């Protein structure tokens, strides 16, 4: 694992950390940077330009980044998308061995500089109004209060290929990890109380349409029901988790409690989860230490994003609809 400190060219401020396996590619590093800076980087990850932040064999420093770096002359561009990080001078050995005194003084090395293309912040006034109004309509009723067809979960599992181990385990569509079936819950993105809007904003006539469903690890489903998290459609037409409740950022998923102070996962469910994780062969790949902050910005693996919405009249409308729809 390599700990890479990065800075954005032309933007004065603190360097930010990306922890990534040194065997990962330059392209995967771009994806990690986009996730880390999703609030300020709106372009597609592959449009980012990366540079090795080393000039004449010496790393640039955090102090340089704080003052603002505007010139990449003399820096090596990381152009090969498939090149591994270790092959371009970003292995743990290359970037490790930092002097603690220098780091404490804010003079620690910065390893990667990021050039972000000019971004268009123009918005259509009508979409600003829609973004304010639509969440109030769409979040009228929590998903816990809606009725599902008896076969909704089974249909979702079959449609998206989420069954595992002879249907005894189900894959969470956000974490991309399989759990014992009782730990994964089916939910509606569009709620029954708003069913009349579904034909207008989505290409569905039935609220139980598979495009309106999601399979989530139980704590994530609970957080979604109570508007602590949501899913936002970004400019690449990918749904990403957005953390709304900052109070749970450092909370482990498995420690989430309901409004009465009870753990969302029952004692029996925790026992099932721990047993599945501890299996020496084909165990559950879930990391028990995963926090809500860890999944902020993560996209789900569903492949039919473009088919969710009717074509929008303006490019920006999909983003607002996606955000408002899933709050």
C-alpha positions as CSV (number, residue, x, y, z in Angstrom):
1,X,0.0,0.0,0.0
2,X,1.3,3.4,-1.0
3,X,0.3,6.6,0.8
4,X,0.3,9.3,-1.9
5,X,0.0,13.0,-1.1
6,X,-1.5,15.0,-3.9
7,X,-2.1,18.6,-4.8
8,X,-4.2,20.4,-7.4
9,X,-2.4,22.7,-9.8
10,X,-3.5,26.3,-9.6
11,X,-5.4,25.7,-6.3
12,X,-3.7,26.8,-3.1
13,X,-4.5,24.6,-0.2
14,X,-3.6,21.5,1.8
15,X,-2.3,18.3,0.1
16,X,-4.7,15.4,0.3
17,X,-3.9,11.7,1.0
18,X,-4.8,8.8,-1.3
19,X,-4.0,5.3,0.1
20,X,-3.8,2.9,-2.9
21,X,-2.1,-0.4,-3.7
22,X,1.1,0.2,-5.6
23,X,0.1,-2.4,-8.2
24,X,-2.9,-0.3,-9.2
25,X,-2.8,1.7,-12.4
26,X,-2.5,5.4,-13.1
27,X,-6.1,5.3,-14.3
28,X,-7.2,3.8,-11.0
29,X,-5.4,6.5,-9.2
30,X,-7.4,9.1,-11.2
31,X,-10.6,7.3,-10.1
32,X,-9.5,7.4,-6.5
33,X,-8.7,11.2,-6.8
34,X,-12.1,11.9,-8.3
35,X,-13.8,10.0,-5.5
36,X,-11.8,11.8,-2.8
37,X,-12.4,15.3,-4.4
38,X,-15.9,14.6,-5.7
39,X,-17.2,17.8,-4.2
40,X,-14.9,20.0,-6.3
41,X,-13.9,17.9,-9.3
42,X,-16.9,17.6,-11.6
43,X,-15.2,16.2,-14.8
44,X,-14.8,12.6,-15.7
45,X,-11.8,11.0,-14.0
46,X,-10.1,10.2,-17.3
47,X,-9.9,13.9,-18.1
48,X,-7.6,14.5,-15.2
49,X,-3.9,15.0,-15.9
50,X,-1.4,13.6,-13.4
51,X,2.2,14.6,-12.9
52,X,5.0,13.1,-10.7
53,X,5.6,15.9,-8.3
54,X,9.3,15.5,-8.4
55,X,11.7,18.1,-10.0
56,X,15.4,17.4,-10.4
57,X,15.0,14.3,-8.2
58,X,13.4,16.2,-5.3
59,X,9.7,16.0,-4.3
60,X,7.7,19.1,-4.1
61,X,6.4,19.8,-0.5
62,X,3.2,20.5,1.3
63,X,4.4,24.1,1.7
64,X,4.6,24.4,-2.1
65,X,1.1,23.2,-2.5
66,X,-0.2,25.5,0.3
67,X,1.2,28.5,-1.6
68,X,-0.2,27.1,-4.9
69,X,1.6,25.4,-7.7
70,X,0.8,26.8,-11.1
71,X,3.6,25.4,-13.3
72,X,4.2,21.8,-14.3
73,X,7.3,22.5,-16.4
74,X,10.0,20.0,-15.7
75,X,7.5,17.5,-14.1
76,X,7.0,14.1,-15.6
77,X,3.4,13.5,-16.9
78,X,1.8,10.2,-16.0
79,X,0.3,9.5,-19.4
80,X,0.1,5.7,-19.6
81,X,-3.3,4.8,-18.2
82,X,-2.4,1.1,-17.6
83,X,1.0,1.7,-16.0
84,X,1.3,0.5,-12.5
85,X,2.1,3.0,-9.8
86,X,5.3,1.2,-8.8
87,X,6.5,1.4,-12.4
88,X,6.1,5.2,-12.5
89,X,8.0,6.0,-9.3
90,X,5.0,5.8,-6.9
91,X,5.7,2.6,-5.0
92,X,5.7,2.6,-1.2
93,X,9.5,2.4,-1.3
94,X,9.6,5.5,-3.5
95,X,7.3,7.7,-1.4
96,X,8.1,6.3,2.1
97,X,10.8,7.2,4.5
98,X,9.4,10.7,5.3
99,X,11.2,12.7,7.9
100,X,8.8,13.2,10.8
101,X,10.2,16.6,11.7
102,X,9.7,17.9,8.2
103,X,6.2,16.4,8.0
104,X,5.3,18.1,11.4
105,X,6.6,21.4,10.0
106,X,4.4,21.1,6.9
107,X,7.4,20.4,4.6
108,X,6.5,16.8,3.9
109,X,6.8,15.6,0.3
110,X,3.9,15.8,-2.2
111,X,4.0,13.0,-4.7
112,X,1.3,13.7,-7.4
113,X,0.1,17.0,-8.9
114,X,-3.4,17.0,-10.5
115,X,-4.4,19.2,-13.4
116,X,-8.2,19.6,-13.5
117,X,-9.7,20.8,-16.8
118,X,-11.7,24.0,-16.8
119,X,-15.2,23.1,-15.4
120,X,-18.4,24.7,-16.4
121,X,-20.5,25.7,-13.4
122,X,-23.3,27.3,-15.5
123,X,-26.8,26.1,-14.4
124,X,-30.2,26.6,-15.8
125,X,-32.5,28.6,-13.4
126,X,-35.4,26.2,-13.8
127,X,-33.2,23.3,-12.7
128,X,-32.2,25.3,-9.5
129,X,-35.9,25.6,-8.7
130,X,-36.5,21.9,-9.5
131,X,-33.6,20.8,-7.2
132,X,-35.1,22.7,-4.3
133,X,-38.7,21.6,-4.8
134,X,-38.4,18.0,-5.9
135,X,-36.8,16.5,-2.7
136,X,-39.8,17.8,-0.7
137,X,-42.1,15.9,-2.9
138,X,-40.1,12.7,-3.3
139,X,-39.1,12.2,0.3
140,X,-42.7,12.4,1.6
141,X,-42.7,8.9,2.9
142,X,-39.7,6.8,4.1
143,X,-39.2,3.6,2.2
144,X,-39.7,1.6,5.4
145,X,-43.4,2.5,5.2
146,X,-44.0,1.3,1.7
147,X,-45.3,-2.1,0.6
148,X,-43.4,-4.3,-1.8
149,X,-44.6,-7.1,-4.0
150,X,-43.9,-10.4,-2.4
151,X,-41.3,-11.3,-4.9
152,X,-39.6,-7.9,-5.2
153,X,-36.3,-8.9,-3.6
154,X,-36.2,-12.2,-5.5
155,X,-36.9,-10.5,-8.7
156,X,-34.1,-7.9,-8.1
157,X,-31.7,-10.7,-7.3
158,X,-32.5,-12.5,-10.5
159,X,-32.6,-9.4,-12.6
160,X,-29.2,-8.1,-11.5
161,X,-27.5,-11.5,-10.9
162,X,-27.1,-10.9,-7.1
163,X,-27.7,-14.4,-5.9
164,X,-24.7,-16.3,-4.6
165,X,-24.2,-19.8,-3.1
166,X,-27.5,-21.4,-4.3
167,X,-29.5,-18.3,-3.3
168,X,-28.4,-18.4,0.3
169,X,-26.2,-15.3,-0.1
170,X,-27.0,-12.0,-1.8
171,X,-24.7,-9.3,-3.2
172,X,-25.0,-5.7,-1.9
173,X,-25.2,-3.5,-5.0
174,X,-23.2,-0.7,-3.4
175,X,-20.4,-2.6,-1.6
176,X,-20.2,-5.3,-4.3
177,X,-19.9,-7.9,-1.5
178,X,-22.0,-11.0,-0.9
179,X,-23.7,-11.5,2.5
180,X,-25.9,-14.1,4.0
181,X,-29.4,-13.3,2.5
182,X,-31.0,-12.0,5.7
183,X,-28.4,-9.1,5.8
184,X,-29.3,-7.7,2.4
185,X,-32.6,-5.8,2.0
186,X,-34.5,-4.7,-1.1
187,X,-35.6,-1.1,-1.3
188,X,-37.5,1.2,-3.7
189,X,-35.6,4.2,-4.9
190,X,-38.9,5.8,-5.9
191,X,-41.5,5.6,-3.1
192,X,-45.1,4.4,-3.4
193,X,-46.4,7.8,-2.2
194,X,-44.7,9.3,-5.3
195,X,-45.8,6.6,-7.7
196,X,-47.8,9.2,-9.8
197,X,-44.5,10.9,-10.7
198,X,-42.7,7.7,-11.8
199,X,-43.9,7.8,-15.5
200,X,-42.8,11.4,-15.8
201,X,-39.3,11.2,-14.3
202,X,-38.5,7.6,-14.9
203,X,-39.2,5.1,-17.7
204,X,-41.4,2.9,-15.5
205,X,-45.1,2.4,-15.2
206,X,-44.8,0.0,-12.3
207,X,-43.3,1.0,-8.9
208,X,-42.0,-2.5,-8.6
209,X,-40.0,-2.2,-11.8
210,X,-36.5,-3.6,-11.4
211,X,-35.0,-0.2,-12.4
212,X,-36.6,1.2,-9.3
213,X,-35.0,-1.3,-6.9
214,X,-31.7,-1.6,-5.1
215,X,-30.3,-4.3,-2.8
216,X,-28.3,-3.0,0.1
217,X,-26.6,-4.2,3.3
218,X,-29.1,-3.6,6.1
219,X,-27.3,-0.6,7.8
220,X,-27.1,1.2,4.4
221,X,-30.7,0.5,3.7
222,X,-31.6,2.0,7.2
223,X,-29.5,5.0,6.6
224,X,-31.1,5.6,3.2
225,X,-34.6,5.3,4.7
226,X,-33.8,8.0,7.3
227,X,-32.1,10.3,4.8
228,X,-28.6,9.9,6.3
229,X,-27.3,8.9,2.9
230,X,-28.6,9.1,-0.6
231,X,-27.5,8.4,-4.2
232,X,-26.6,11.2,-6.7
233,X,-26.2,10.8,-10.4
234,X,-22.9,12.4,-11.3
235,X,-21.8,13.9,-14.7
236,X,-20.7,10.5,-15.9
237,X,-24.2,9.0,-15.4
238,X,-23.0,7.0,-12.4
239,X,-24.9,6.8,-9.1
240,X,-22.7,7.6,-6.2
241,X,-23.4,7.5,-2.5
242,X,-23.7,10.9,-0.8
243,X,-23.4,11.1,2.9
244,X,-25.8,13.7,4.3
245,X,-25.4,13.1,8.0
246,X,-21.9,14.1,9.0
247,X,-22.4,12.7,12.5
248,X,-22.1,9.1,11.2
249,X,-19.0,9.7,9.0
250,X,-16.6,7.9,11.4
251,X,-19.2,5.4,12.5
252,X,-18.8,1.8,11.4
253,X,-21.7,0.5,9.3
254,X,-22.2,-2.3,11.8
255,X,-22.5,0.1,14.7
256,X,-25.4,2.2,13.2
257,X,-28.3,2.6,15.7
258,X,-32.0,3.5,15.1
259,X,-33.7,6.5,16.7
260,X,-34.4,4.5,19.9
261,X,-30.7,3.7,20.3
262,X,-30.9,0.1,19.3
263,X,-28.4,-1.4,16.9
264,X,-29.8,-1.7,13.4
265,X,-28.2,-5.2,13.1
266,X,-29.7,-7.5,15.8
267,X,-27.5,-9.6,17.9
268,X,-28.4,-12.6,15.8
269,X,-27.6,-10.8,12.6
270,X,-24.2,-9.7,14.0
271,X,-23.5,-13.3,14.9
272,X,-24.4,-14.4,11.4
273,X,-22.2,-11.6,9.9
274,X,-19.2,-12.4,12.2
275,X,-19.4,-16.1,11.4
276,X,-19.5,-15.5,7.7
277,X,-16.6,-13.1,7.8
278,X,-14.5,-15.5,9.9
279,X,-14.9,-18.4,7.5
280,X,-11.5,-19.6,6.5
281,X,-12.8,-20.7,3.1
282,X,-15.0,-18.6,0.9
283,X,-15.8,-16.2,3.8
284,X,-17.6,-12.9,3.4
285,X,-15.2,-10.3,2.1
286,X,-16.8,-7.4,4.1
287,X,-14.4,-5.4,6.2
288,X,-16.0,-5.0,9.7
289,X,-14.2,-1.7,10.2
290,X,-15.8,0.0,7.2
291,X,-17.3,3.4,8.1
292,X,-19.9,5.6,6.4
293,X,-17.1,7.9,5.5
294,X,-15.4,5.0,3.7
295,X,-18.4,4.5,1.4
296,X,-19.0,8.2,0.7
297,X,-18.7,8.7,-3.0
298,X,-18.7,5.0,-3.9
299,X,-20.8,4.1,-6.9
300,X,-23.0,1.1,-7.3
301,X,-22.3,-1.5,-9.9
302,X,-25.7,-1.4,-11.7
303,X,-25.1,-1.3,-15.4
304,X,-28.4,0.3,-16.6
305,X,-28.0,3.8,-15.3
306,X,-28.7,5.5,-18.7
307,X,-32.0,3.8,-19.0
308,X,-33.3,5.1,-15.7
309,X,-34.4,8.5,-16.9
310,X,-36.1,9.9,-20.0
311,X,-33.7,12.0,-22.1
312,X,-33.4,15.4,-20.6
313,X,-33.9,18.6,-22.4
314,X,-30.7,20.1,-20.9
315,X,-27.5,18.3,-20.0
316,X,-27.6,19.4,-16.4
317,X,-31.1,18.1,-15.6
318,X,-30.1,14.5,-15.1
319,X,-27.8,15.4,-12.2
320,X,-30.5,17.4,-10.4
321,X,-33.1,14.7,-11.0
322,X,-30.8,12.0,-9.8
323,X,-29.9,13.9,-6.7
324,X,-33.5,14.9,-5.9
325,X,-34.9,11.6,-6.7
326,X,-32.8,9.7,-4.3
327,X,-32.7,12.0,-1.3
